[in-house]
């Protein structure tokens, strides 16, 4: 569900179900209300750092890539590149910005990438993980991007041309660039920026430590109903340690947050997610023989509306997959409205049929997972089933110490909500039934639908 609809849907009351399942008061319904509730103030003072300015673009086709890179070189080692409000900076060729050391960008203007799709597909930087392309790559030490400006991926043409395709299809040849990519970065921070209309993932951080995103807005809105944004995840990572995300508004077409292989020590606090696939661990275990892990994660104070799932863990199954673990992950204080499952463990990712999954089950361990203080309601797509946890049937894969605490998610279909669980060792803290049980079949059969999530009273 796109933001234009989001604002309208959250300001109206639609029917009996809406009156039964109203969202909590003071939940922002738009970017403007998010900024009102969580105001961002740029530091302003540059603390006696030298200021570097570059010329802005004269029009939408005036490429200032060379000036942008030169400005960062001048600002490197203690300076600040300043991009003023109401100025446009067009980037039309790949930029290697991995030389940075003690540099800041005061970003109040708009940086926009050109939408010459054949050029970027031929010239963008490449990463082997899921055949990723990047407009540019940042890297180095002590990098801070802050301000009230916009990073615009100009994604509409990309979405139009990708319509009907699938990023994880091994035959897919239409690759799309990631909006912001950083590698080998230490102490990287982004604050206040509006990341807009990425062609593919919004952020991809690789082999980095000490990364933070604060007061960031992320949107992806299509003007073509047949070509919606796809795979525009807010955050993806590979080999990242010490990550913090605070006060973030995400209205996109895929995962709200999804650290991938080898991520540890993560804290997410206060996120608003609309139309997303949820707060996801992974996917993990995609590549044959490779070890993947996510560990020591706390995600708390999250609002998830009108999306696919809430808290989700996804691991690959099949004949040529990797191995590893997800350990010590806490999802806490989650409010959900109109999502399919509020908690979901998928051990048969990606689109693996049940026969293949049974023959080649996931090799990922899942341990010490907590779903705490969950409230709200599901979409009714799965009837009275409000959560489904399906662990691997692999005898060497451990699925242990999965706990629910104060879990109060309801189904709009009436009756008692049902949690389905298979393959988990020990008690999960609340009643659960197996997927092939009569109770599960009855719950799944009692489907219904609900209006889009609404707010009353207004913010």
Secondary structure in CASP SS format (residue, H / E / C, confidence):
PFRMAT SS
TARGET T0000
AUTHOR 0000-0000-0000
METHOD secondary structure of the structure
MODEL  1
X C 1.00
X C 1.00
X H 1.00
X H 1.00
X H 1.00
X H 1.00
X H 1.00
X H 1.00
X H 1.00
X C 1.00
X C 1.00
X C 1.00
X C 1.00
X C 1.00
X H 1.00
X H 1.00
X H 1.00
X H 1.00
X H 1.00
X H 1.00
X C 1.00
X C 1.00
X E 1.00
X C 1.00
X C 1.00
X C 1.00
X C 1.00
X C 1.00
X C 1.00
X C 1.00
X H 1.00
X H 1.00
X H 1.00
X H 1.00
X H 1.00
X H 1.00
X H 1.00
X C 1.00
X C 1.00
X C 1.00
X C 1.00
X C 1.00
X C 1.00
X C 1.00
X C 1.00
X C 1.00
X C 1.00
X C 1.00
X C 1.00
X E 1.00
X E 1.00
X E 1.00
X E 1.00
X C 1.00
X C 1.00
X C 1.00
X C 1.00
X C 1.00
X C 1.00
X C 1.00
X C 1.00
X C 1.00
X E 1.00
X C 1.00
X H 1.00
X H 1.00
X H 1.00
X H 1.00
X H 1.00
X H 1.00
X H 1.00
X H 1.00
X H 1.00
X H 1.00
X H 1.00
X C 1.00
X C 1.00
X C 1.00
X E 1.00
X E 1.00
X E 1.00
X E 1.00
X E 1.00
X C 1.00
X C 1.00
X C 1.00
X C 1.00
X E 1.00
X E 1.00
X E 1.00
X E 1.00
X C 1.00
X C 1.00
X C 1.00
X E 1.00
X E 1.00
X E 1.00
X E 1.00
X E 1.00
X E 1.00
X E 1.00
X E 1.00
X E 1.00
X E 1.00
X E 1.00
X E 1.00
X E 1.00
X C 1.00
X C 1.00
X E 1.00
X E 1.00
X E 1.00
X E 1.00
X C 1.00
X C 1.00
X C 1.00
X H 1.00
X H 1.00
X H 1.00
X H 1.00
X H 1.00
X H 1.00
X H 1.00
X C 1.00
X E 1.00
X E 1.00
X E 1.00
X C 1.00
X H 1.00
X H 1.00
X H 1.00
X E 1.00
X E 1.00
X E 1.00
X C 1.00
X E 1.00
X E 1.00
X E 1.00
X E 1.00
X E 1.00
X E 1.00
X E 1.00
X E 1.00
X E 1.00
X E 1.00
X E 1.00
X C 1.00
X C 1.00
X C 1.00
X E 1.00
X E 1.00
X E 1.00
X C 1.00
X C 1.00
X C 1.00
X H 1.00
X H 1.00
X H 1.00
X H 1.00
X H 1.00
X H 1.00
X H 1.00
X C 1.00
X C 1.00
X C 1.00
X C 1.00
X C 1.00
X C 1.00
X C 1.00
X C 1.00
X C 1.00
X C 1.00
X C 1.00
X C 1.00
X C 1.00
X C 1.00
X E 1.00
X E 1.00
X C 1.00
X E 1.00
X E 1.00
X E 1.00
X E 1.00
X E 1.00
X E 1.00
X E 1.00
X E 1.00
X E 1.00
X E 1.00
X E 1.00
X E 1.00
X C 1.00
X C 1.00
X E 1.00
X E 1.00
X E 1.00
X C 1.00
X C 1.00
X C 1.00
X C 1.00
X C 1.00
X C 1.00
X E 1.00
X E 1.00
X E 1.00
X E 1.00
X E 1.00
X E 1.00
X E 1.00
X E 1.00
X E 1.00
X E 1.00
X E 1.00
X E 1.00
X C 1.00
X C 1.00
X E 1.00
X E 1.00
X E 1.00
X C 1.00
X C 1.00
X C 1.00
X C 1.00
X C 1.00
X C 1.00
X C 1.00
X C 1.00
X C 1.00
X C 1.00
X C 1.00
X C 1.00
X C 1.00
X C 1.00
X C 1.00
X C 1.00
X E 1.00
X E 1.00
X E 1.00
X E 1.00
X E 1.00
X E 1.00
X E 1.00
X E 1.00
X E 1.00
X E 1.00
X E 1.00
X E 1.00
X E 1.00
X E 1.00
X E 1.00
X E 1.00
X C 1.00
X C 1.00
X C 1.00
X C 1.00
X C 1.00
X E 1.00
X E 1.00
X E 1.00
X C 1.00
X C 1.00
X C 1.00
X E 1.00
X E 1.00
X E 1.00
X E 1.00
X E 1.00
X E 1.00
X E 1.00
X E 1.00
X E 1.00
X E 1.00
X E 1.00
X E 1.00
X C 1.00
X C 1.00
X C 1.00
X C 1.00
X E 1.00
X E 1.00
X E 1.00
X E 1.00
X E 1.00
X E 1.00
X C 1.00
X C 1.00
X C 1.00
X C 1.00
X C 1.00
X C 1.00
X E 1.00
X E 1.00
X E 1.00
X E 1.00
X E 1.00
X E 1.00
X E 1.00
X E 1.00
X E 1.00
X E 1.00
X E 1.00
X E 1.00
X E 1.00
X E 1.00
X E 1.00
X C 1.00
X C 1.00
X C 1.00
X E 1.00
X E 1.00
X E 1.00
X E 1.00
X E 1.00
X E 1.00
X E 1.00
X E 1.00
X C 1.00
X C 1.00
X C 1.00
X C 1.00
X C 1.00
X C 1.00
X E 1.00
X E 1.00
X E 1.00
X E 1.00
X E 1.00
X E 1.00
X E 1.00
X E 1.00
X E 1.00
X E 1.00
X E 1.00
X E 1.00
X E 1.00
X E 1.00
X E 1.00
X E 1.00
X E 1.00
X C 1.00
X E 1.00
X E 1.00
X E 1.00
X E 1.00
X E 1.00
X E 1.00
X E 1.00
X E 1.00
X E 1.00
X C 1.00
X C 1.00
X C 1.00
X C 1.00
X H 1.00
X H 1.00
X H 1.00
X H 1.00
X H 1.00
X H 1.00
X C 1.00
X C 1.00
X C 1.00
X E 1.00
X E 1.00
X E 1.00
X E 1.00
X E 1.00
X E 1.00
X E 1.00
X E 1.00
X E 1.00
X E 1.00
X E 1.00
X E 1.00
X E 1.00
X E 1.00
X E 1.00
X E 1.00
X C 1.00
X C 1.00
X C 1.00
X C 1.00
X C 1.00
X C 1.00
X E 1.00
X E 1.00
X E 1.00
X E 1.00
X E 1.00
X E 1.00
X C 1.00
X C 1.00
X C 1.00
X C 1.00
X C 1.00
X C 1.00
X C 1.00
X C 1.00
X E 1.00
X E 1.00
X E 1.00
X E 1.00
X E 1.00
X E 1.00
X E 1.00
X E 1.00
X E 1.00
X E 1.00
X E 1.00
X E 1.00
X C 1.00
X C 1.00
X C 1.00
X C 1.00
X C 1.00
X C 1.00
X C 1.00
X E 1.00
X E 1.00
X E 1.00
X E 1.00
X E 1.00
X C 1.00
X C 1.00
X E 1.00
X C 1.00
X C 1.00
X C 1.00
X C 1.00
X C 1.00
X C 1.00
X C 1.00
X E 1.00
X C 1.00
X C 1.00
X C 1.00
X C 1.00
X H 1.00
X H 1.00
X H 1.00
X H 1.00
X H 1.00
X H 1.00
X H 1.00
X H 1.00
X C 1.00
X C 1.00
X C 1.00
X C 1.00
X C 1.00
X C 1.00
X C 1.00
X C 1.00
X C 1.00
X E 1.00
X C 1.00
X C 1.00
X C 1.00
X C 1.00
END
